[in-house]
């Protein structure tokens, strides 16, 4: 039914307009107690075998909503109601900004992909922090906060910009993510170079510790799939050196490999980050490389091209403790989480692993004999 609805209505709408419409429906459902209870029971059944501990948190499962969908922390309860085990909001910048000019979001339906050049459109860290502070959760969950650089801030002042967001948001975050990998903010990806990344992450870590004194806020970095393998290794080594809590692999790609002939060439030519099914292979490659480098010393989160339970299972075997999705939600609709959890639980039951934690990195351990 959702696919029929998608092709008859959503497919004909501007993607960003459809996104806002879906947000309104989700928020409406959360406001109605009987409806939200019914929806959560139908779409978010819990499987004991999928319970996950990561980043100091106990979660119902390993599958979360990737950053980019809920930029301003307005739908945390709604996305939890739909079955996501954690929700990563953002990307949030220190200053509010409108993002890039519209049209800036494009569907490549035959490839089950999206191209976006949103440009970190968000209300700014002060506004988002106030919303998080006032939040009275209907469905308690783990909330990650993804922060990025304000576009108008020069690269030389990027660290101070991230620190401002950290000081405002860290106390409201179950974990904090430094995003240096979006292709839609000029100069942002330059910060992935270790010489730039080390002082940035050090400053954010110090700001988080200075701001939140009653607990340690886990800190992660999100990297691009377009990094060369040597640069992936360098970021992995830096994460261990600095005592980071995790790495998210990966953000969107500026490459266009893997796109089929059925997609509109004009859409393929649009600038921005590509997400969805075509990203699957490279994102998995980066994850495997990271796990081979860091092992179990830090938490890895796999994201990029995850469409179904088999994709999530492969990320876990490759080394991901947590997995995230976004683009496939647009194409598969509200029953996506339910199907993914059911399939993931079945794969675990049919595997030689007693727990999901035992399966993390199992393909590497099997090869190395660890």
C-alpha positions as CSV (number, residue, x, y, z in Angstrom):
1,X,0.0,0.0,0.0
2,X,2.8,2.4,0.8
3,X,4.5,1.7,-2.5
4,X,1.3,2.4,-4.3
5,X,0.8,5.6,-2.3
6,X,4.5,6.6,-3.0
7,X,4.1,6.2,-6.8
8,X,0.7,7.8,-7.0
9,X,1.2,10.7,-4.7
10,X,4.7,11.2,-3.1
11,X,6.5,10.5,-6.4
12,X,4.7,13.4,-8.0
13,X,5.5,15.8,-5.1
14,X,8.6,17.8,-4.7
15,X,10.8,15.6,-2.4
16,X,11.3,18.3,0.2
17,X,7.6,19.1,0.3
18,X,6.8,15.4,0.7
19,X,9.4,15.3,3.5
20,X,7.6,18.1,5.4
21,X,4.2,16.5,4.8
22,X,5.5,13.2,6.3
23,X,6.8,15.1,9.3
24,X,3.4,16.6,9.9
25,X,1.7,13.2,9.8
26,X,4.2,11.7,12.2
27,X,3.9,14.6,14.6
28,X,0.1,14.3,14.5
29,X,0.2,10.6,15.3
30,X,2.4,11.2,18.4
31,X,0.1,13.9,19.7
32,X,-2.9,11.4,19.8
33,X,-2.3,8.9,22.7
34,X,-4.5,6.1,21.3
35,X,-3.1,6.4,17.8
36,X,0.6,6.6,18.9
37,X,0.1,3.5,21.2
38,X,-1.4,1.6,18.3
39,X,1.2,2.7,15.8
40,X,4.1,1.8,18.2
41,X,2.6,-1.6,18.9
42,X,2.2,-2.3,15.2
43,X,5.5,-0.9,13.9
44,X,7.9,-1.2,16.7
45,X,7.7,-4.7,18.2
46,X,10.7,-5.4,20.4
47,X,13.0,-8.5,20.1
48,X,14.9,-9.4,23.3
49,X,17.7,-11.0,21.2
50,X,18.4,-7.7,19.5
51,X,19.0,-5.7,22.7
52,X,22.2,-3.8,22.3
53,X,24.7,-2.0,24.5
54,X,26.7,0.7,22.9
55,X,28.2,4.1,23.8
56,X,27.2,3.6,27.4
57,X,23.5,3.1,26.5
58,X,21.1,0.2,26.5
59,X,19.0,0.1,23.3
60,X,16.1,-2.1,22.1
61,X,18.2,-2.9,19.0
62,X,21.0,-1.7,16.8
63,X,19.1,0.1,14.1
64,X,18.8,3.9,14.2
65,X,17.8,6.9,12.1
66,X,20.7,8.6,10.5
67,X,21.3,12.3,10.7
68,X,19.7,14.5,8.0
69,X,16.1,13.4,8.5
70,X,15.3,15.2,11.7
71,X,17.5,18.3,11.5
72,X,15.9,20.3,14.3
73,X,14.9,17.6,16.8
74,X,11.2,17.9,16.2
75,X,10.3,14.2,15.5
76,X,12.4,12.1,18.0
77,X,9.3,10.6,19.5
78,X,7.7,10.0,16.1
79,X,10.7,8.2,14.7
80,X,10.9,6.1,17.9
81,X,7.2,5.3,17.5
82,X,8.0,4.0,14.0
83,X,10.6,1.6,15.3
84,X,14.0,3.3,15.2
85,X,16.2,2.2,18.2
86,X,18.0,5.5,18.4
87,X,17.6,8.8,16.6
88,X,20.5,11.0,15.5
89,X,19.3,14.6,15.0
90,X,21.0,17.3,12.9
91,X,23.3,18.2,11.3
92,X,23.1,21.3,13.6
93,X,25.3,24.3,13.1
94,X,26.2,27.0,15.6
95,X,24.3,29.7,13.7
96,X,20.9,29.2,12.1
97,X,21.0,28.9,8.3
98,X,18.6,28.4,5.5
99,X,20.7,26.0,3.5
100,X,21.3,26.0,-0.2
101,X,18.8,27.4,-2.7
102,X,15.9,25.1,-3.6
103,X,15.5,22.8,-5.5
104,X,18.1,20.8,-3.5
105,X,16.7,17.3,-3.0
106,X,16.2,14.8,-5.8
107,X,14.9,11.2,-6.0
108,X,16.6,8.7,-8.3
109,X,13.7,6.2,-8.0
110,X,15.1,3.4,-10.3
111,X,18.3,3.4,-8.3
112,X,16.6,3.7,-4.9
113,X,18.8,6.7,-4.2
114,X,18.7,10.3,-3.3
115,X,20.9,13.3,-4.2
116,X,20.8,16.2,-1.8
117,X,22.6,19.5,-1.5
118,X,20.6,20.7,1.5
119,X,23.5,22.6,3.0
120,X,22.9,22.0,6.7
121,X,19.6,23.9,6.7
122,X,18.7,24.1,10.4
123,X,17.5,26.5,13.2
124,X,20.9,26.7,14.8
125,X,22.3,25.2,18.0
126,X,20.7,27.6,20.4
127,X,17.2,26.9,19.2
128,X,17.7,23.1,19.0
129,X,19.3,23.0,22.4
130,X,16.2,24.8,23.8
131,X,13.9,22.3,22.2
132,X,15.9,19.4,23.6
133,X,15.9,20.9,27.0
134,X,12.1,21.3,27.0
135,X,11.5,17.8,25.6
136,X,9.3,15.5,27.7
137,X,9.8,12.1,26.0
138,X,6.8,10.0,25.1
139,X,9.0,7.2,23.9
140,X,12.4,7.4,25.7
141,X,15.3,6.6,23.4
142,X,18.9,7.3,22.7
143,X,19.5,10.7,21.0
144,X,22.6,11.4,19.1
145,X,23.4,15.0,18.2
146,X,25.3,15.6,14.9
147,X,27.1,19.0,14.6
148,X,28.7,20.7,11.6
149,X,30.3,24.0,10.5
150,X,28.2,27.1,9.8
151,X,28.6,27.9,6.1
152,X,29.6,31.6,6.5
153,X,32.3,30.8,9.1
154,X,35.8,30.7,7.6
155,X,37.6,27.4,7.7
156,X,40.2,28.9,10.0
157,X,37.4,29.6,12.6
158,X,35.8,26.2,12.2
159,X,37.0,24.9,15.6
160,X,35.4,27.7,17.5
161,X,32.2,27.2,15.6
162,X,32.0,23.5,16.6
163,X,32.9,24.4,20.2
164,X,30.0,26.8,20.3
165,X,27.6,24.1,19.2
166,X,29.2,21.6,21.7
167,X,28.7,24.0,24.6
168,X,25.1,24.4,23.8
169,X,24.2,20.8,22.8
170,X,26.5,18.4,24.6
171,X,24.4,18.2,27.8
172,X,21.3,17.2,25.8
173,X,23.2,14.5,23.8
174,X,23.5,10.8,24.6
175,X,26.3,10.9,22.1
176,X,27.8,13.7,20.0
177,X,29.0,13.5,16.4
178,X,31.4,15.8,14.6
179,X,30.4,15.9,11.0
180,X,33.3,16.8,8.7
181,X,32.1,14.8,5.7
182,X,29.1,16.5,4.1
183,X,29.9,17.5,0.5
184,X,27.5,20.5,0.6
185,X,29.4,22.9,2.9
186,X,32.4,24.4,1.1
187,X,35.7,23.4,2.7
188,X,34.1,21.1,5.2
189,X,35.7,17.9,4.0
190,X,39.1,19.5,4.2
191,X,38.7,19.1,8.0
192,X,38.9,15.3,7.6
193,X,42.7,15.7,7.1
194,X,44.3,14.5,10.3
195,X,46.3,17.8,10.7
196,X,43.0,19.6,10.9
197,X,40.9,16.9,12.5
198,X,43.2,16.4,15.6
199,X,42.8,19.9,17.0
200,X,39.1,20.1,16.1
201,X,38.3,16.8,17.9
202,X,40.5,17.7,20.8
203,X,38.7,21.1,21.3
204,X,35.3,19.5,21.0
205,X,36.2,16.8,23.5
206,X,37.5,19.5,26.0
207,X,34.3,21.6,25.5
208,X,32.1,18.6,26.1
209,X,33.9,17.7,29.3
210,X,33.9,21.3,30.5
211,X,30.2,21.7,29.8
212,X,28.9,18.3,31.1
213,X,30.6,17.4,34.4
214,X,28.3,14.7,35.7
215,X,29.0,12.2,32.9
216,X,31.2,11.7,29.9
217,X,29.4,12.4,26.6
218,X,30.6,9.9,23.9
219,X,32.2,11.6,21.0
220,X,32.2,10.2,17.4
221,X,33.3,11.5,14.0
222,X,31.5,10.9,10.7
223,X,33.6,10.3,7.6
224,X,33.0,10.4,3.9
225,X,33.1,7.3,1.7
226,X,35.2,9.2,-0.8
227,X,38.3,9.2,1.5
228,X,41.3,7.3,0.1
229,X,42.0,4.1,1.9
230,X,45.2,5.6,3.5
231,X,43.1,8.5,4.8
232,X,40.6,6.1,6.3
233,X,43.4,4.4,8.1
234,X,44.7,7.7,9.3
235,X,41.3,8.7,10.8
236,X,41.0,5.3,12.4
237,X,44.5,5.7,14.0
238,X,43.6,9.2,15.2
239,X,40.3,8.1,16.7
240,X,42.2,5.5,18.8
241,X,45.0,8.0,19.7
242,X,42.5,10.6,20.9
243,X,40.3,8.1,22.7
244,X,37.2,8.8,20.6
245,X,34.2,6.6,21.3
246,X,33.4,5.8,17.7
247,X,33.4,6.4,14.0
248,X,30.3,6.6,11.7
249,X,30.9,5.2,8.2
250,X,29.8,6.8,6.0
251,X,28.2,10.0,4.8
252,X,27.0,10.6,1.3
253,X,29.3,10.4,-1.7
254,X,30.1,12.8,-4.6
255,X,30.8,9.8,-6.8
256,X,28.1,8.5,-9.2
257,X,29.3,5.0,-9.7
258,X,26.7,2.3,-9.4
259,X,23.8,4.3,-10.8
260,X,21.8,2.4,-13.4
261,X,20.8,3.5,-16.9
262,X,17.2,3.9,-15.9
263,X,17.7,7.1,-13.9
264,X,17.2,10.5,-15.5
265,X,20.7,11.7,-16.7
266,X,19.7,15.2,-15.7
267,X,19.1,14.1,-12.1
268,X,22.4,12.1,-12.1
269,X,24.1,15.4,-13.1
270,X,22.8,17.3,-10.1
271,X,25.5,18.3,-7.6
272,X,25.3,17.1,-4.0
273,X,25.7,14.0,-2.0
274,X,24.4,10.7,-3.3
275,X,22.8,8.3,-0.7
276,X,20.9,5.1,-0.9
277,X,21.5,1.7,-2.6
278,X,24.5,2.8,-4.9
279,X,26.5,3.7,-1.7
280,X,26.2,0.2,-0.3
281,X,29.4,-1.4,-1.6
282,X,31.8,1.5,-0.7
283,X,30.3,2.1,2.7
284,X,30.7,-1.5,3.5
285,X,34.3,-1.4,2.3
286,X,35.1,1.5,4.5
287,X,33.5,-0.2,7.5
288,X,35.6,-3.3,7.0
289,X,38.7,-1.3,6.7
290,X,38.0,0.6,9.9
291,X,37.3,-2.6,11.8
292,X,40.5,-4.2,10.6
293,X,42.3,-1.2,11.9
294,X,40.5,-0.5,15.3
295,X,38.9,-3.8,16.2
296,X,36.7,-3.6,19.3
297,X,38.6,-0.6,20.7
298,X,35.9,1.9,19.5
299,X,32.3,1.6,18.4
300,X,31.6,1.6,14.7
301,X,28.3,2.7,13.2
302,X,27.5,1.5,9.7
303,X,25.4,3.7,7.5
304,X,25.0,4.1,3.7
305,X,22.9,1.9,1.4
306,X,21.2,-0.2,4.1
307,X,17.9,-1.3,2.7
308,X,16.9,-4.5,4.5
309,X,17.8,-6.9,7.3
310,X,20.5,-8.6,5.2
311,X,22.3,-5.3,4.6
312,X,22.2,-4.6,8.4
313,X,23.4,-8.1,9.2
314,X,26.4,-7.7,6.8
315,X,27.4,-4.4,8.5
316,X,27.3,-6.1,11.9
317,X,29.4,-9.0,10.7
318,X,31.8,-6.5,9.2
319,X,32.2,-4.7,12.5
320,X,29.3,-2.3,13.2
321,X,27.8,-2.4,16.6
322,X,25.1,0.0,15.5
323,X,23.6,0.6,12.0
324,X,21.6,3.5,10.7
325,X,19.4,4.2,7.7
326,X,17.5,7.1,6.0
327,X,17.1,6.9,2.2
328,X,15.4,3.5,2.2
329,X,12.8,4.8,4.6
330,X,11.7,7.2,1.9
331,X,11.1,4.3,-0.5
332,X,9.9,1.6,1.8
333,X,7.8,3.6,4.3
334,X,6.6,3.1,7.8
335,X,6.9,-0.7,8.0
336,X,10.6,-0.6,7.2
337,X,11.9,-0.8,10.7
338,X,9.4,-3.6,11.6
339,X,10.6,-5.7,8.6
340,X,14.3,-5.0,9.3
341,X,14.1,-6.0,13.0
342,X,12.1,-9.2,12.2
343,X,14.7,-10.2,9.6
344,X,17.6,-9.3,11.8
345,X,16.3,-11.4,14.7
346,X,15.7,-14.3,12.3
347,X,19.3,-14.1,11.1
348,X,20.7,-14.0,14.6
349,X,18.6,-17.1,15.6
350,X,19.9,-19.0,12.6
351,X,23.5,-18.0,13.1
352,X,26.2,-19.6,15.3
353,X,26.2,-16.5,17.6
354,X,24.5,-16.4,20.9
355,X,24.1,-12.6,21.0
356,X,24.2,-9.8,18.6
357,X,27.4,-8.6,20.3
358,X,29.1,-11.9,19.4
359,X,28.3,-11.3,15.7
360,X,30.0,-7.8,15.6
361,X,33.1,-8.2,13.5
362,X,32.7,-11.9,13.2
363,X,33.8,-12.1,9.5
364,X,37.1,-10.5,10.4
365,X,37.6,-12.6,13.5
366,X,36.9,-15.7,11.4
367,X,39.6,-14.8,8.8
368,X,42.2,-13.8,11.3
369,X,41.4,-16.7,13.7
370,X,40.9,-14.3,16.6
